[in-house]
Amino acid sequence: MANTCTFIIDLREAKKQPEEICQLIKSKFSEYLNKGYSVFKFIVITHEELHEWLDCIRCVIEYNISATITVDQVREASEELVKGAERVSDFLTIKEYREGK
């Protein structure tokens, strides 16, 4: 399995505009891409419809040229999902998985 980084994006109470959210996520995405991660899972936690939160990650998807990205939407995060994850902001948590760990 390739080095995988999971971005848990909790938009249920996000206070920032979609463009601000997207720029922070893009910055972190670039950081982890430079660390050698090649697979990214985006777990978006929200009750909204796709068209209402897509702008929060659109800039990452449009920018990406060298990684595999999957996006899932859930209504809440399980304890297992966030176990071992690092909180980056009030809406972003990142969990790393490296081969051999």
Secondary structure, DSSP 8 states (H G I E B T S, - for coil): ---EEEEEEE-TT--S-HHHHHHHHHHHHHHHHHTT--EEEEEEE-SS-HHHHGGGTHHHHHH-SSSEEEEEEESS--HHHHTT-EE-SSSEEEEEE-TT-
